């Protein structure tokens, strides 16, 4: 009976490992990065912190799988080997010092193994001392405002109405905005977060960035994106009736293109509003 149980456990473990490997392989997708139908795993990481999060997630997946299989094996052995029919004379064992030491020490060891990479990751994503530029993100009900202090640029980014979404251009419902964030590739960027009303959360899964924007407080993190492309995110803190209509679109471009964009944005901001309106007409 024990052999059959172990064979059953082996079959389950092989299936789960194959699923985990397939899920991991399935995340190797090119940018643009946004949720896919039937997606099994995290989005493709494109920053150092996202790579660390992905690796940590994979380690925990294997660890949880092994622990679950071990507990399942013990449970099945107890069910089939120590039931009343198979073991009519009940054991009178009151305690087992060895087992009690094991089930106390082993969880502590597992938690320490989890804590070491967890704290390393937390300290790594906290902030950077070598920031090459700064971007400030301000949450509003229900849109985002952005400020580039170094470039003296600021603008609001508002979700596009569904009627204006052009699927022929590759636009996606609930993920498009009228003005995209533009950032340079391979640049240490300090990110500052606050809000004007309630708590929001600025989240880009591919960057490994998810931080609350809180009124009256400045939260800080950083990012260094390794690959050019278009990346999508959304507000991840319930902030009111239009919480689901606060998408984020970030275009990662070369440093040269970012400088061109910054110069063009500054020139546009210096033109009086009446002149811009007349030229538009």
TORKOLLUM-566900 format. One record per residue (C-alpha): x, y, z. Coordinates in steps of 0.05 Angstrom, whole numbers, padded with zeros to 5 digits, always signed. Layout:
// residues N
XYZ;...
END
This chain:
// residues 281
+00000+00000+00000;+00057+00048+00018;+00088+00035-00050;+00024+00053-00086;+00019+00117-00046;+00090+00137-00063;+00077+00122-00136;+00015+00166-00134;+00056+00222-00102;+00110+00214-00155;+00058+00221-00210;+00028+00284-00179;+00097+00315-00168;+00118+00301-00240;+00054+00334-00265;+00062+00395-00221;+00135+00404-00240;+00118+00400-00313;+00063+00452-00304;+00110+00498-00266;+00163+00492-00321;+00111+00506-00375;+00085+00566-00336;+00155+00594-00329;+00170+00584-00403;+00103+00616-00422;+00124+00683-00393;+00179+00694-00444;+00138+00742-00486;+00162+00804-00524;+00140+00874-00506;+00091+00908-00507;+00075+00879-00439;+00003+00872-00416;-00040+00816-00388;-00053+00758-00435;-00112+00710-00438;-00098+00646-00398;-00033+00675-00372;-00004+00628-00320;+00054+00667-00292;+00084+00736-00283;+00096+00784-00340;+00165+00783-00371;+00212+00822-00324;+00250+00880-00354;+00284+00911-00293;+00333+00885-00241;+00280+00885-00186;+00230+00850-00230;+00281+00795-00246;+00294+00786-00171;+00219+00783-00157;+00210+00732-00213;+00266+00688-00186;+00239+00694-00115;+00169+00676-00139;+00197+00614-00175;+00236+00592-00113;+00173+00598-00070;+00133+00560-00122;+00180+00500-00119;+00184+00505-00043;+00109+00507-00034;+00101+00449-00083;+00150+00405-00045;+00119+00422+00022;+00049+00408-00004;+00071+00341-00032;+00105+00322+00033;+00042+00340+00074;-00001+00302+00023;+00043+00241+00030;+00037+00242+00106;-00038+00252+00101;-00047+00193+00053;-00003+00148+00095;-00045+00165+00157;-00110+00152+00119;-00091+00085+00088;-00042+00056+00137;-00070+00078+00204;-00144+00073+00193;-00186+00027+00237;-00190-00029+00186;-00115-00033+00172;-00094-00019+00244;-00148-00048+00290;-00105-00040+00352;-00095+00035+00364;-00027+00061+00384;-00018+00085+00455;+00040+00131+00437;+00033+00196+00476;+00090+00236+00445;+00153+00231+00404;+00209+00279+00422;+00245+00271+00355;+00183+00287+00314;+00166+00347+00358;+00236+00375+00350;+00232+00365+00274;+00164+00398+00265;+00189+00457+00307;+00259+00466+00277;+00243+00451+00204;+00191+00507+00196;+00241+00556+00228;+00294+00535+00178;+00245+00543+00120;+00225+00613+00143;+00298+00634+00149;+00310+00608+00078;+00251+00650+00054;+00270+00711+00095;+00341+00719+00068;+00323+00732-00006;+00260+00769+00017;+00298+00821+00057;+00352+00826+00004;+00297+00843-00047;+00262+00893+00000;+00326+00931+00012;+00345+00930-00061;+00280+00960-00086;+00275+01011-00030;+00316+01067-00063;+00378+01081-00104;+00436+01126-00086;+00456+01135-00159;+00393+01165-00189;+00404+01195-00258;+00336+01228-00260;+00272+01235-00220;+00198+01228-00237;+00142+01246-00189;+00076+01210-00194;+00013+01241-00165;-00052+01202-00158;-00119+01236-00168;-00191+01213-00171;-00186+01185-00224;-00124+01200-00265;-00049+01206-00257;-00006+01269-00258;+00068+01266-00274;+00125+01315-00260;+00196+01312-00286;+00234+01360-00239;+00300+01354-00277;+00267+01368-00344;+00215+01418-00317;+00158+01379-00349;+00090+01363-00319;+00025+01336-00348;-00038+01296-00332;-00051+01227-00361;-00125+01209-00368;-00156+01143-00391;-00183+01142-00462;-00258+01130-00468;-00276+01063-00497;-00306+01096-00558;-00238+01126-00576;-00199+01060-00571;-00170+01042-00639;-00158+00967-00639;-00128+00972-00709;-00070+01010-00678;-00061+00958-00625;-00095+00997-00570;-00127+00960-00512;-00191+00972-00474;-00181+01000-00404;-00106+01006-00415;-00099+01067-00459;-00087+01140-00438;-00084+01206-00475;-00012+01220-00455;+00041+01167-00444;+00097+01170-00393;+00164+01171-00430;+00228+01146-00396;+00298+01130-00421;+00324+01059-00423;+00382+01036-00379;+00374+01095-00332;+00369+01095-00256;+00303+01132-00245;+00281+01155-00176;+00205+01149-00170;+00167+01192-00119;+00094+01179-00104;+00040+01221-00071;-00034+01235-00079;-00082+01294-00077;-00143+01258-00048;-00143+01184-00027;-00093+01127-00030;-00075+01102-00100;-00022+01052-00122;+00021+01060-00184;+00036+00991-00212;+00075+00967-00272;+00082+00890-00266;+00139+00885-00317;+00180+00936-00278;+00168+00903-00211;+00141+00970-00185;+00079+00973-00141;+00077+01029-00089;+00022+01068-00055;+00011+01141-00071;-00013+01171-00006;-00039+01241+00008;+00008+01282+00052;+00065+01233+00044;+00121+01220-00006;+00137+01147-00020;+00200+01129-00058;+00227+01072-00100;+00267+01067-00165;+00271+01029-00230;+00320+01015-00286;+00286+00988-00348;+00330+00945-00391;+00289+00940-00455;+00255+00991-00499;+00181+00982-00510;+00111+01000-00485;+00090+00977-00417;+00021+00978-00384;-00003+00982-00312;-00062+01004-00270;-00080+01032-00203;-00076+00975-00153;-00109+01007-00092;-00184+01013-00088;-00194+01089-00092;-00267+01100-00111;-00319+01088-00165;-00270+01097-00224;-00213+01058-00193;-00212+01012-00254;-00204+01071-00301;-00135+01093-00280;-00089+01058-00330;-00014+01073-00337;+00024+01071-00403;+00100+01079-00403;+00142+01084-00466;+00214+01065-00455;+00257+01096-00508;+00331+01109-00522;+00365+01165-00484;+00370+01205-00549;+00295+01199-00563;+00279+01216-00491;+00320+01280-00496;+00283+01298-00561;+00216+01284-00526;+00235+01326-00466;+00257+01385-00509;+00193+01382-00550;+00150+01377-00487;+00184+01437-00456;+00175+01478-00519;+00101+01460-00522;+00091+01480-00450;+00122+01549-00463;+00073+01565-00519;+00012+01604-00492;-00053+01565-00491;-00087+01614-00539;-00032+01603-00591;-00038+01527-00584;-00113+01532-00593;-00107+01576-00655;-00056+01529-00687;-00100+01469-00673;-00158+01503-00709;
END
